Amino acid sequence: MTKTTYTGFTFLVILSFSATSWAGMDCTNPNESQQVLECAKAKARISEVTLNETYRALVKAIESSCPDGSSYCSETKKQLVTSQRLWIQLRQSDCALETHQIEAGTAAFETAESLCLSHRAKERTDYLKHLNGQL
């Protein structure tokens, strides 16, 4: 999976399309395989943007809680980075497990993978928000 960098403008453009309507499609009740795939991909992209924004907000909260750069904050940030990197590996492994019986490159595979990535990103976003609330 390639790493995608979103600018503030791109973030706003993506958010301007709701999860229920992407490129003119109604994602509340998609009725064709291609619509299901495109809606799953859109949901994954939006979930990833939200996750990245939440992660950056947590990093900023950690940094602002210790303006003097104490070792406690430095260690907390280091632990967060390590945790996030390990979580990315776990997410990839989990989604590989969920999709291993589906032929790679097919619409079914892409749909299942996108839905898995979206679900895992939402779980992680909720967890990071919980951590941010504890600072």
N, C-alpha and C positions, 0 to 999 in steps of 0.2 A: 504494500500500500504506500502510495506516495504521500509525502507531507504537503499539505496545502496551507498557504498563508493567506488569510483574509484581511483585507484592509477595512477600515471603518466604513468606506463607501460600499464595498462588497457586502459587508455585514448588513447594512441598511437595505440594500437591494434584495438580499435573500429574505430578510424579515418582512419586506413589503409584500411578499407572496406568503399567504398563510399555509399552514400544513394541510389544509383542506382544499386548497386550490393552487395548483402549480401549473404554470404555462397554459392556463385556460382549462385545465382538467379539474373535474370534481373528484377530489380524493376521499370524500365521505362515503362514496359508494362506487368505486371504479368497477366498470363492467367488462373490460377487456384486459388481457394479459399484459399488454404494453402499458396500459394505464396503471395497473397494479405495480409494475416495475418502476415506472417513472415516479409514482407517488412514494414508493419505498425509498428510492434514491433521494428524493427531495426531503423526506423525513430524516434520513441519515445525515444529509448535509446540514439541515437546520439544527439537529441534535449536536452535531460536531461543533458548529459555530457557538452554540449556547455553552457547551462544555468548555471550549477554549476561553470564552469570555469569563466564565465562572472561575476557571483556574487562574486567569490573570488577576481577577478581583481578589482572590485569596492570597496570591503572592503580594499584591499591593497592601493588603491588610496586615500581612506579616511584617512587611517592610515598614509600614507606618506605625506599627505598635512598638517598634524599637528604633527610634530615629538616631540613636547613638551607635547603631550597628553592633549591639551586644552579641556575644557568642551564642546566647540562647536563641535569638532570632536567626542568626546565621545557621545554626544547627537545625532549627525548625524548617527553614527554607530548603536546606540540603535534604532533609528527610522527605519533604513534600516532593521534590524533584525525583528522588529515588523511588518513592511510592508511585508516582505518576508513570515513570518509565516501566516499572514492573507491572502496573495495571494495564498498560498498552500491550505488553506481551501476553498477559492473561486474556485480555479481550480478543486478541488475534487467535489465541489457542481455543478459547471458548467458541468463537464463531467458526473456526475451522472444524471443530467437533460437530457443531450443529449443521454444517453444510457438507460434511464429508461424503454422504451418500448421494449427493446431487452432482450431476456432471458439470464440471467447471466450464465457464464460458456460456452457459445457457441462461436464458431469462429467469428460469426458476432458481438457479444458483445465485444470480445477481440480486434477485428479490430477497431470497432468504438471507444472504449475507448483509444486505442493506438493512433489513429489519433487525437482524442480530446486532449490528454495529449501532443502530439507533437506540435499541433497548439498553445496551450496555452503556452508551454515552449518557442516557438519561439517568441510569442508576448512579453513575459516577458523578454527574452534575449534582444530584440530590445529596450525595455524600459530601462533596466539596462545599456545598452550601451549608450543610450541617457543621462542618469544621469551621467555616468562616464565622458562624454564629457563636462558636465557643471562644473566639479570640477576644 
